[in-house]
Amino acid sequence: MRLGLIVVLAIVIILSIFVTGCVSGPGTVIKNVTPTVSLLPAGLPVPPAPHHLFIKTGHIEQFTYWGHIIAVNYSSAYPTQIVKIGIDGSEKVIQKDLTERPNGIDWKEGNLSFTLKPVAWEIREGQNIPIYESTWNTNEVFFEVQVLLPVSEVTGGPDR
C-alpha cells in the first residue's frame, strides 16, 4: 500500500511539472519575448538627449548637435547681457537689461528648440545649487538645445 502511494505521488509530481511548463522537450529552448513599443516610426533615427551647458561671461562654447554646428558666445554681462548663438553660420543675438524680468527665453529654429536662462548659484545643505531665472544681473547663463519631433510622429500621450 505504501509503495503504491509513493508511485501515485511521483506520477502526480511529474505530470504537474509537465503541465506547468517547467520542462520542455529535448533540444527545445523556450524563449520569452516581450514586445517593444517605439515612440518613433520604424526607420527614423533616435534623436540624442538634449545638450545643455552653463557658460560664463567671456566664454565661447562650440559643439555639433544633430548635424548642426552650434556656437554660444556669452560676450557681455554688464551693462547689458549679450549672448550670441550661432547655428550653422547664422547668428541670433539676445540682449537683456539687468533690470528686466528674469524669465528665460525659448525659441525654435527648424527642428531644434532652444532655451536660455540666467542662473545664479546658492549653497544649500553644503551643495552648490543652480537657481534659474532669479535675475539677469549674473555672469552665468544656462543654455539648452533639443530636437523637436513632429507631433504626428510621436505616439501615445494624453490624446491617444
N, C-alpha and C positions, 0 to 999 in steps of 0.2 A: 504494500500500500504506500509506504513511504517512498519507494523508488518511482512509482507511478506519479506521485505528486511532484517530485523533482523533475521528471521528464516533461510533464504538462507545464510546469512553471518555466522551464528552459525554452519550450516551444513558444509560449506566450511572450517571453522576453525577446526572442529572435524575431518573431512576427512584428512586435511593436517597433523594433529598430528599423525593419524594412518599411513599415507603414509611415513612420515619422520622417523618413528620407535621410537618415544618418549614414546609410550605406548606399553607395552607388555601384553600378555594375562594374565588372573588371575593365580597366582601361578607360573608364569614363570619368571625366572631371566635371563636376557641377560648377557652373560659373554664374555668380550673381551679377547682374548688370543693372545699374541704376541709370535711368535716362537723365541726360543733362539738358538743361534749358538754357539757351543762349539769348542774351539781350540783343544781339546783332544778327541780322540775316546771314546765312552761310556765305562765306567768301569775302566778307568785309573784314579788314584788319581791325584788331582791338586797339583803341586809342590808348596812349600812355596815361599814366596818372598825371594830375595837374602838376605843373612845375611852379614852385614858389621860392622866393628868396627875400631876405632882409638886406637892404642896401643903405649905406651911409652916404652923407654928403661928400661929393668929390670923387665918388667911385663909379666905375662903369662895369656892368656885367653883360657878357655876350654868351649866347648859347643857341643851340639848334633844338627846335621842338616841333615835332610832327611835320618835318620837312621845311620849316620856316626858320630863317635866321633872325633872332630877336636880340636887340641890344637895349639895355636900360642904363641911362646916364642921369644920375642924380647930381645935377650941376650946381644947384644953389638951394640953401635953406633960409638965407636971410638977405634982404628984407622980404623976398618973395620966394616961395617954394617953386622950383623949376625942375621938372622931371621930363626927360626926352626919351621916348620909346620908339625905337626903330624896328620896323617889321619888313623884312625883305627889301630894304633900301628906302622905304617911305618912312617919314618921321611924324610922330604926333608929339606935340609939346603941351604939357599940363602945367599950369601956373595957379598957385593958390596963395592968397594973402594969409599971413599968420593969424589974423583975427577971424577968418571965415569959419563957418560951421565945419567941424572936423569930419563930416561924412566922407566915406571913401568914394571912389569913382569906379564905376563899372561901365564897360563898353564892349562892343562886339565888332570884329572885322573878319569877314569871310566865315570860316568855320571855327574861329577861335574866340574865346571870351576872356576878357582881361579884368583885373581888379587891382587898384592901387589904393592903399590906406596909410594914413600916418600911424606911426607906432611909437610908443614910449615904453620904457621898461620899469618894472617895480619889483622890489624884493618882497615876496610873501612866503612865510614859513621856510625861510632860508633858500628859496629858489627864485631865480630871475624870471619873471613872467611878463610876456608882451601884453600891453594894454593898447587895443586898437581904437582908433577914431576918438581919442580924447582931446587932441589939439593938433593943429598944423604947425605949431611952434615947437618943432622937433628936428633932429638931424638924422632921422632914420625913417624909412618907409618900407612897407610890405608890398610886394608885387607878386601876382599870380596869373598864370595863363593856363587855360584848359581847352580841350577840344569840345566843340558843340556838335552833337549828333542831331540830324533832322528828326523831328518828333515822330514822323511816320516810320522811322527805322527802329524805334525803341518799343518793345512790347512790355506788357504788364503795367503796373501802376494803378492809380485810383480809377481810371476810366476804362479798365479792361472789360 
